Every structure is written in structure tokens, then in C-alpha cells.
Amino acid sequence: MNPDDEVCLCFHVSRRKIENYLRIERPSRVGQLSECFGAGTGCGWCRPYLQRMFDQASEHGSVEPMPTAEQYAEMRQKYLRKRDHSSGDSPDDNRSSEGPSAEGDSERR
């Protein structure tokens, strides 16, 4: 991944911005990276990468190579499809399983 490639694709936060934030601000917690243009506060895909970048910067003072921008974007698309599929099914499943019992209870009363 090149310095100007985006790590947080939701808020278009580049690797360079995050590395500079880590170097200059020296956050004490990974959650503070959200102050870097909102990194990690969107879909959640980049959080493991932000954690890794934070850990590496804390331990070594620099960040090791990451996947290429193309690989990263492809992995994120798979993550979003999986997340949308699983989150899209669960609320409907919960309602349908609760619906008949709720109707049955009201009929008995």
C-alpha cells in the first residue's frame, strides 16, 4: 500500500495521514486514531489495520508494509458483503420468530 492509498475508505483517510498522526500526535490508545479525520468510525473494516498500525508505531516507531490498495479494496468489499448479508438476515429472522408467538399470546388473552 502506497502512502497516499486510503486505509479508511469511508472517510478517505490515507496511510500517510495516519502515519503522520501516529508520529506527530503519539496517541496513547488506538481509539484516538478516530481523531485523524474520523478514521475507523465508519463501516469498521479498517479497525484491525488501524490497530496493527498503532501497535507497530508504538513498538517500532514505524509501520510495516500492508496489502496493495487493490487487495485491500477487494478484501473490504468481501467484508461489506458478508456484513450486509449477515446483518440483513438477522433482524428479519428475529421479527419473524417473534411475530407468531406475539400474535398467539394476544389471541389467548
C-alpha positions in Angstrom: 0.0 0.0 0.0 1.4 3.4 -1.0 1.4 6.4 1.4 -1.5 8.1 -0.4 -3.7 5.0 -0.6 -6.7 5.1 1.6 -6.8 3.0 4.8 -10.2 4.3 5.9 -12.2 4.1 2.7 -15.4 5.5 4.3 -13.7 8.8 5.2 -10.9 8.7 2.7 -8.1 8.7 5.3 -4.8 7.8 3.7 -2.0 5.8 5.1 0.2 8.9 5.0 -2.3 10.8 7.2 -2.5 8.0 9.7 1.3 7.5 9.9 1.8 11.3 10.3 -0.9 11.4 13.0 0.9 8.5 14.8 4.3 10.1 14.5 3.2 13.7 15.5 0.4 13.2 18.0 1.7 9.9 19.5 -1.8 8.7 20.7 -1.8 6.5 23.8 -4.8 4.5 22.7 -5.8 3.1 19.3 -9.2 4.7 19.6 -7.6 8.1 19.4 -7.0 7.5 15.7 -10.6 8.4 15.2 -9.4 12.0 15.7 -7.5 11.6 12.5 -10.3 12.6 10.1 -12.7 10.1 11.6 -10.6 7.0 10.7 -12.2 3.8 11.9 -15.6 5.3 12.7 -17.5 4.2 9.5 -18.0 0.6 8.5 -15.3 -0.9 10.8 -13.3 -2.6 8.1 -10.1 -0.6 8.8 -10.1 -1.1 12.6 -7.8 -4.1 12.6 -5.4 -2.3 10.2 -5.5 0.8 12.4 -4.8 -1.4 15.4 -1.9 -3.0 13.6 -0.5 0.4 12.5 -0.9 1.7 16.1 0.9 -1.4 17.6 3.7 -1.2 15.1 4.2 2.5 15.6 4.2 2.1 19.4 6.7 -0.8 19.3 8.9 0.0 16.4 8.3 3.7 15.6 7.3 2.8 12.0 4.6 0.9 10.2 5.4 -2.3 8.2 4.0 -2.9 4.7 0.3 -3.5 4.1 -1.6 -5.2 1.3 -1.7 -3.4 -2.1 -4.6 -0.9 -2.5 -6.3 -3.2 -4.9 -6.1 -6.2 -2.5 -7.2 -4.0 0.4 -10.3 -2.7 -1.5 -11.2 -6.3 -2.6 -10.9 -7.6 0.9 -13.1 -4.7 2.1 -15.8 -5.5 -0.5 -15.9 -9.1 0.7 -16.2 -7.8 4.3 -19.1 -5.5 3.5 -21.0 -8.1 1.5 -20.6 -10.6 4.4 -21.5 -7.9 7.0 -24.5 -6.7 5.0 -25.7 -10.3 4.3 -25.5 -11.3 8.0 -26.9 -8.1 9.4 -29.7 -8.0 6.8 -30.8 -11.5 7.7 -30.8 -11.3 11.5 -33.3 -8.6 12.1 -35.9 -10.2 9.8 -35.2 -13.6 11.4 -35.8 -12.2 14.9 -39.1 -10.5 13.9 -40.5 -13.5 12.1 -39.7 -15.8 15.0 -41.2 -13.3 17.5 -44.3 -12.4 15.3 -46.3 -15.7 15.6 -45.8 -16.1 19.3 -46.8 -12.5 20.0 -50.0 -12.9 17.9 -50.7 -16.2 19.6 -50.4 -14.6 23.0 -52.8 -11.8 22.1 -55.4 -14.3 20.8 -55.2 -16.3 24.1 -55.9 -13.2 26.2 
